[in-house]
Amino acid sequence: MFHFRIDLQVFHDDREVEFILFKRELEGLYTEGALQLDYKSCEMMADELGAYIEEKYPDRHFSIEVSEDGENGCLVEFINVDSTQEAIAKIAL
């Protein structure tokens, strides 16, 4: 059994992303067949799910951890380069 953990940047603290709905949305990708687990490495699953999150929740930093039975897995970080560069520019001023 695969275990997923997603950390997602939010822009304010008043339920900008309702996390229980976010979880259900991502679980639905697999139960409805939009994404498949078959014969993929943990890294491949993280990359595929990351592409979906980048499209659906743009301009955010996020990370995806995938493990098999809670052991042995991967952590993939998706860094929004545009917002990072903008933050660096503001600091430099």
C-alpha angles and dihedrals in degrees: 000000000000123000123204130196120185124189111195129188114236126195100217137013100242101092096285084160114026098217099204089055090045090053092049091048092054094044088051090059088067101035092049093045100245088123126025133206097202117130095340128133119237088253092053091051091049092049093048093048089044091057089055093048092047090055097042098038104029130188097028138117113236141157134210125206118192123183136169112236090344091297136086111018145117142271117212120188122204111200120192100227095192095058091042091054090047091052091048090051091052091050091050092056 
